Amino acid sequence: MLFNSLTFAVFFAIVLGLHNLPLPWTTKKINLLLASYLFYAAWSPPFVILLWISTAVDWKVASWISAAQSPRHRKLILALSLIANLGFLGYFKYGAFLTENFALVLRTVGVAYAPPSWNIVLPVGISFYTFQSIAYSLDVYLRRAAPTNNFLDFALFVTFFPHLVAGPIVRPTVLIPQFQTPRRATSAQLIWGLALMTLGLFEKVVLADGFLAPVADVVHKSPRDLALLDAWAGALAFSGQIFFDFAGYSTTAIGAALALGFALNDNFNSPYAALGFSDFWRRWRISLSTWLRDYLYIGLGGNRRGAKRTYVNLMVTMLLGGLWHGASWTFVAWGGLHGSFLALERWIKTRTGTTDFANAATRALAMSATFLAITITWVFFRARTFTAAWQLLYSMAGATHDQHEILYWSDICAVCVIVGGMLAAQWRLRSTRLETVVSAAPMWSVVLVWTAMTFALIAEQGAGDAFIYFRF
């Protein structure tokens, strides 16, 4: 069930209505749990079984870890959770990738091996609820939290439909306590939640799918060398598309949860206004970047084992973060580029001691350089093959002989206006919150903008395209 569908609108209206009835709190939680299973089953009912298994395993593992006294026993029990969760993730998401690369290695040493066809459907959202379940077991193992005594609360934490299939990745210490006491949105929360849902769907349906995706698709799928302007328009269009798609889902999810009375973590904080790559990862997909930092980077030793080991840990974290996004070497390359940029930035700051930018001009320059570098890395993220990625990069560098123009001027102008507006808005919101800006604006202007977004959503309607992160 897609957020950008009429089915979801009806579904959410029913859930919201049931949640506001004068029912016992346990009954309301059961309603939310059943609604979440229905939401997930709309894609493929059999995969609900994976949710049940993941929920049951981590519920028991956490209680066993909490009760165990021996460090060795605690590690063995934790390994059970990791094997179960990562085993499912590896089988469904990386099975074909691993068998294909295993066959390639064998062929390089002269062994002929034809791997069997791997026609396995990827369960939607498996990367997200797997990370959430693992976080629960790890928090209990690291004694950051005690296991919850209420199985219903834990099951709802794993499956809560607003964040189930594409995040934000919510920590158990944030969401489980919210299920312990009755919650119902205030009128202000309900209005703000619905407004956020409108904004998120506007970003997805109108900006990402309506304007930017067609340009990005035609450029990235072109088999020919492109004119310099067309290549950059396509690359910039994808930079805008992927932000509005990712942030659109998160904004809609946060709004849906708030309309029900629950608070989810912010997931994006003006990432294209970042001053450097470390700043970018503090602002982009925050729930994922902090998960990788807390459970992988710090688990590997972080920056506590010397400079060389710090760089290794940083690179390993980003390479695995790239692989998490997809079973392809282009995603690994994307993660490797970000790891290299982060390592270079850290090395420069260590050598120069520079941590701040002196004035507005240097900040604007740093923001522009960071955004352009990130746009280049997105080429590998979007490309299906390295050949396609290099072809587009050569076109962006003007290093091709046959330069074909495939875009209309109206397409290029639309990309410039939307991406330029996006950058200006993120620069404005870089050090403040959207709520602060909205509360300071005249009420008539807020109503006007909300009405305009709603009208644009109705006019665009859209093709019901799935969110990009559903592939992960």
N, C-alpha and C positions, 0 to 999 in steps of 0.2 A: 504494500500500500504506500503510495507516494504522497508526500506532503502536498505536492502540486497537482492534486487530483480532486475531482468532485466527491469521489468516494471518501477521501480523508475528511473533507469538510463535513459530510454527514456523520461520519464516524466520530469526529471530535466533538461535534455538537451533542451527540448522544452521551458520550463520556462525560462531557462537561455538565450536562443536565443531571446525570446520575450522581455525579460527585457533589452536587449542590443540594441533593435531597436530604431530608432529616433522617439519615440512616446511621446505624452504629459505625464507628471508625473501622472496625475489622471488616465489616461488610463492604465499606467503600474501598478498602485496600484489596479485597478479593475482586471487586469489580475492576479495579485498575489492573490487577494481575491478569485476569481473563481478557480484558481489552488488549493488553500488551501481547498476549499469546495470539489473539485474533489478528492484531496488526502485523505480527511477524508471519503468521500462517498464510496471509494473503499472498505471499511470494511462493512458498512451498511448504505445505503442512508437515511433511515428514521431517523437515529440518528443525521443527520444534523439539523433537526428541534430543537433538544436540544441546539445546538450551537446558532441557531437564537434566541431562547427564552432567553438564558443566556445573549447573546449580547444585546438584546433589553431591558431586565429588568435592567441590570446594567448601561446601557447608560442613561435611564430615571432616575433611582434612584440617580445616581451621580449628575445629573442636579437639581433634587429636593432637595437633601441634600445641595448643594451649595446655592440654593435660600432660603432655610428655615432659619429663624432667631431664632426660639425657640429651645433650646437644646432638649426639649421633642419631638418636631416634627422631629428633625434630627435623634434622636434615633429610632423613629417609622419607619421612612423611611429606615434607615439602616437595621432595622429588616426585612423589606420586601425583601431586597436583600439576607440577610442571609437565610431566610426561603425558598426563591425560589431556591437558589443555593444548600444549604445543604439538602433541601427537595428532589431534584432530586438525589443528591449523596446518601442520605440515602435510598431512594426507590430502586435504581438500585444496589447499592453496598452492603448495609447492611440489606435489607429487609429479606432475608432468614436467616441471622445470628440472627437478632432480634426475628423473630418468633420462631426459634428453641430454643433459650435460654429462651424465654417467656414460651414456652411449658414445658421446663425443670424445671423452677421455679414452675409452677403449679403442675407438677408431684411430686415435693418434698413436697408439702403441701397436697397431696392426691387428687388433681383435675386432672381427665383424660382429656387431650386435645390433639387432633391430628391436628397440623397446616396444612394448605393446601400446596400443592406442589408449589414451587416458581421457576418456569422455566423462569426466566427473564435473558435476555442476558445483560451482562455488557457493556455499551458503552465504546469503547476504548478511553483512555485519559481523561475520565470524571473527575478524581481526579485533573489533571493538569490544565485544562482550568477552572475548578471551582475555584481553588485557585487563578488563575490569575484574574478572574472576581471579586472575593471577595476583592483581594488586591486593585483593582481600587476603589471600593466603600469605603473601609476603608481609603485609602489615602485621598480621598476627604473629608470623615467625620472627619478625624484627622487633616485636613487642611495642609497636607503634599504636596498636589498638587491640582491644579484647574482642573475641568472637561474639557476635550477637546471639542472644538466646531465642530470638523469634525467627523461625524459618520463613514465615510469610514476608517479613521485612527484608530478609536477604534475597528471597526469590524475586521480590519486586525491585530490589536494587539492581539485580542482573538484567531484568527484562523490561524495566520502565520504558514505555514505548517512545517518548520524545527523543531519548538519546540512544536507543537500542541499536540501530543499524549504522549510524555514522557519527556518533558522538554528540556532544563532548564526552570524553572518557572521564567519568566522574569517580572520585575516590570514595571508598566505602565510608570513611569518616565524615564525609560531607553529606551524603544522601541518606544513609541508613538512619541516622538520628532524626531526620525529618519525617520518617515513616512511623516513628514511635509515638508521636502525639497527633491528635486531630489537626488537620490543616484544610483551610478553605481560603481562597483568594479574597482579599478585600476588593472593594470596588476599584480602587486605584491600581492594584496589582492586575486585576482582570483587564482593565482598559490598556495598561501598559503592555501586558502580555499579548493581547490581540493586536496592538500596534506593532510590536516586534514581529509577530507572525506575518503581518502585512508587509513589513519592510523586508523580511527574509524572503518571502515569496516573490516580491517585486525584484529583488536582486537576482534570484534564480530565473524566474520565468521571463521577465522583460529584458533585463540587462544581459545576463549570461546566455540564455537560450535564444532570446529574440534578436539581439544585436551582435553579440560578440562571437558566439559559437559558429554561425555560418561563415564568418570571415576566417576564424582560426581553422576550421575544418577544411575549407577549400585550399588554404595555403599549406597546411601540414600534410594534406593528402595529394598534393600536386606531384607528379613524377618528374616535372621539368624544373630546370633552374629558373629562378624568379628574379624580377627586377628588385633593386635594392629597397625601394619604398614598399613594394608589395610584401617582401619578406619580413620587414620590420613591422608592418601593419599586422601581419598574421601572428608574429611572435608577441607583440603587445596585446593583441586581441585575446590570446590565450592567457596572458598574465592577468588580464581583467576577468576573463571567463572563469578561471580557476578560483580567483578570490571570491567573486560573486556567487559562484556555485557552492564552495566550501562554507563561506561565511553565511550565505543564504540559508543553508541547512541548519547551521548552528544557531543562527538568530531565530529561525522558526522553532527549533527545538526548545530553546531557552524561553521563548514566548509561550509555547504550549504548556510547558511545565509551570511557568509563573501563573498562567491563567487558572491552573489547578491548585495553586498555592505553594508550589515547590520552587526552590532556587537552585539552578544549575550554574556551573562555573562559566565565566566569560571565556571565549575560545579564540577571539581575534581582537587585537588592540592596535588598529592602524599599522599593520605590518609593513606596508609599502612606504611608510614614513620613517622606517628604521634607519638609524645611523650606524651602519655596519651589520655584519652577519650575526654576531652574538645578540645584538639588539633585535634583529629580525626574528630570531628563534625565541626571544622572550615575548614576541607579539603574534607570531604565526602559529596556528594550531596549538594553542598554549597547553591544552590538556595532554596532547601527545608529546610535545617537547619536554614538559615537566615529568611525564611518565618515563621517557627515555633517560632523562637526567637522574631521576631519583632511584630507578630500579635497575638501570643498565650502566650508565656512566659512573655513578657513585659505587655501584656494585663491583665494577671492574677496578676500582681504586681511585677514580676521579683524578684530582690533582695532588693527591697525598703521597705519591710515590716517585716524585722527581719529574723534571721537565720532559724527558723523553717518553716516560710512561704516560704522562698526561696527554701528549700528542697522539700516542697510540690509542689510548682509551677514547679520545675524541673522534679519531678516524673510525675506529671499530663501531662506535655508537652510531655515527652518521651512515656508515655503510649498511649496517643492519636496519637503521631507520629507512633507508632507501629501499632495501629488500622487503621491508614490511609493507610498503606501498604496492608492490607488485612483483610477481615471479618473472622478472626479466632483468637482463644485465643493464638495460638502459636506466632502470630505476636505481640499480647499484651505482651506476656512473653518476646519476643525479645526486645520490647521497654522498658519493666520494668527492664531488665538486664542492658541496657544502662543507664537508669535513675539511677539505683543503683550504677553503676560504676562512673557515673558523680558526684553523691552525695558523695560517699566515697572519690573520688579524691578531691572534694572541701573541705571536712571536714579535710583531711590530710594536705592540703595546708594551711587551716586556723589555724590549730594547730601548724604546723612546720614553717610556713612562707616560705616554699620552693617553688620557682616558676621556677627556672632554673636548668639545669643539668651541673655539674661542668666540665666534660670532655667528650671526644668522647666515652670512654668506658661506662660511665653511660648513655649517650644518646643511644648508641647501645642496651644496656640492656633494657632501657625504651621502645625503639621501638619494640624490640622482644617480651617483655611482653605484650605490647598493642596489637600487631598483633595476638598473640596466644589467648588472651582473646576475641578479636573480632571474631576470627575463631570459638571459642566455641559458641558465641552468634549466629553466622550464622546457627548453627545446628537447632535452634528453628525456624529461618526464613525459612529454606528449608524444614523442616519436615512437613508432613501433619497432624500428631498427636503427642501428648506428648509421647505416648508409643514409637513411632519410634525415637523421639528425645532422650529419655532416653536410649534406646537400643544402639544407636550409641555412646552416651557419655560414657556409661559403657564400650563399646568396645575400645574407645579412652583411657580410663583409665586402660585398661588391666584387668578389673574386671569381665570378663565373663569366664565361664567354657569351653564352646565349641567355639573355635576360628577357623572360617573358612577363608581360603584364596581364594578370588574370583578375584583378580587382577593379571595380568601378570606383570613381572618385567619391561617390556618395558613401561607399563602404569605408574607405580610408578616412574620410571626414568624420563618420560616425565613431570609428575607433578612437580617433584623436580627441573628440569631444568627451566621450565616456571615460576613457582612461585618464585624460587630463582632469576631468571633474573628480574622478576617484582619488587621484593623487592630491588634489587640492583639499578635498574633504578629509582625507586621512592626515594631512599636515595640520589642518585645523583641529582635529580631534586627537592629535598625538599626545597631548598632555592633559586631556580632560576626558570626561565621559559623555556619551550621547545623552544620558539623562539630564546632565547639567545644562547642556546646550538647549535641549527641548524645554526644560522648565523655565529657562530664561527668555524663551521666545514668546511673542504674543500668541494667545490662544487661537486667533483667527488664522495665523500662518501655519500652525500645527495642523488644524483641521483641514486647511487647504491642501497641504502636502499629503496628508493621509488620504484625502478624497482623490487626489490626482493619482497616487499609487494604486488605489483600489480600482479606479477607472482604467488605468493602464493594464492592470491584471485582467480585467474583464475583456478589454479590447484585444489583448494579445492572446489570451486563452492558452496558447502553447500546445505543444505536441505531447505533453506528459513525459518529457525526457527524464530519465532517472538521474539522480545526483551522481557526480563523478566518483565520490567516495564510496558509492555502493559497490564499485569494482574491487574494493580493498577489504 
